[in-house]
Amino acid sequence: MLTAQDVAVLDANAEALGVPRKQLMESSGNAVARAVRDLTDPGATVAIVAGRGNNGGDALVAARFLDGGAPRAPGSRGAERPDDYDTTVHLLGRASAVGTDIARENWDALVEADYDAREVTDATALELGDPDLVVDAMLGTGVSGDLREPEATAARRMAESGATVLSVDVPSGVDPDGGAGAANAVTADHIVTFHDTKPGLADLDADVRVEPIGIPAAAETFVGPGDLLRLGRDPSSHKGDNGEVLVVGGGPYTGAPALSAQAALRAGADLVRVVCPSEVARELQGYSENLIVRSFHGERLTPAHLDTVRELAEGHDTVVLGPGLGDAAETLSAAEQLLSTLEGTVVVDADALQVVPEVETRADLLCTPHQGELRKMGGETVDDPAERAELVEEFAAALGHTLLVKGAHDVISDGERTRRNRTGNPGMTVGGTGDVLAGACGALASVLDTHDAASVAAFANGRAGDIVVEEYGNGLVATDLVDALPRAMRRPDEDIAGGA
């Protein structure tokens, strides 16, 4: 099933793969026309009620496909082909207010070709006539909630007509994600939806047909720029609303936790704190004035420090465990005990990964191994990317946690959903890029589920590498990725260049 957000993600990913939205609209409109033909006899009277968005655009395309396919000579409206349909298009509102270029182009095509296409500027004046079938293409997946004017009046007119009602994608007013629908939602007899069904359609008393529209399988398999649409920030949010992250790291290494913490900030977290041994706290603080550093006594994490770390972890949305901790036996024991008692979301990286297979935890783990670390955890890997993805999915299912396995093609799986990411380049084999990725995962796991967080983080981290490699070539360093993360995470609808 696809949520409304999933639909937007797929459309944008398909476009990034070279399948433009206009082409998808053409396919969707054709699918609507096929549904009309299956539900009515040739020559039937069809009323299309179209909104001013892309859902309406699909129906505008359908009007052309219901024309029988033969070009009309000027003034030849009466010369109908036997398989023509008597189609009238009612656009709710002024054509100048159509919200997307591709929908407007399809409206203009109908007008120029002399179709019966009418602007409805006063809902009370909407007259559907006596149609055999009404196409509801007012709102689609992008809008839910009680219908307002002119859609409310249009929905009443559809019900009053007594005609068969065919809704495009979802009936207008029905929540596509399965939430409470509008009391005045369109009651559809039939629904034609695209690519996959929607959660909100499951309980409707209507015939649902799912039509392919040419979205490539790669738009779902590979993480793409559309996945960045999952990110957003409430304009009225306050400090902390967009994520608080605690990085537990440092000891033998100080750069790793500093990179993770700075990456978490650049990936959108409001507050990031680092807890580390007192012997390296001053050095770690020196990396950036943006870091909030807390310390425990000693040179490395041990079981004696767990009460301090647990107390600090409370109130944080995500804990990032592992960067720079080292693999001393007492440190690994502390990591295992910490995971066994933490709840919430934990990103596990570096040496801490090796304790994951043996630990029992109520925490939601996002593990970020490279392929060597995956083997140490008990997982398998092969060279073929597709086969490797299957192995990662099996191992993630066995662990019960989300895996982000780094490589030329990253593999992300929670045991049920599996994605691959192909952003990035060989220059990113330099040390520290994995610490940047772990920090980005920490920030994103504060606002997304672990699978989506890992997918977006992998894409953004690799995209940041692709941005900076153009300037530094194979001389890029991990801090370059930190600085490039905000550009790499710009959504496609922000219309700002930043790499692909």
ABEGO torsion letter per residue (X at the ends): XBBAAAAAAAAAAAAAAGBBAAAAAAAAAAAAAAAAAAABBBGBBBBBBBBABAAAAAAAAAAAAAAGGBBBBBGAAABBBAABBBBBBBBBEBAAABABAAAAAAAAAAAAAGBBBBBBABAAABBAEBBABBBBAAAEAABBEBBBOAAAAAAAAAAAAGBBBBBBGBBBGBBAAGBBBBAABBBBABBBBBGBBBAAAAABBBBBBBBBAGBBAAAAABBBAAAAAABBBBAABBBGAAEBBBBBBEGABAAAAAAAAAAAAAAGBABBBBBBBAAAAAAAAAABAABBBBBBBEABBBAAAAAAAAAAABGBABBBBGBGAEABAAAAAAAAAAAAABBEBBBBBEAAAAAAAABBBABBBBBBBBAAAAAAAGBBBBABAAAAAAAAAAAAAAAGBBBBBBEABBBBBAGABBBBBABEBAAAABBGAAAAAAAAAAAAAAABBAAAAAAAAAAAAAAAAAAAAAAAEAABBAAAAAAAAAAAABBAAAGBBAEX
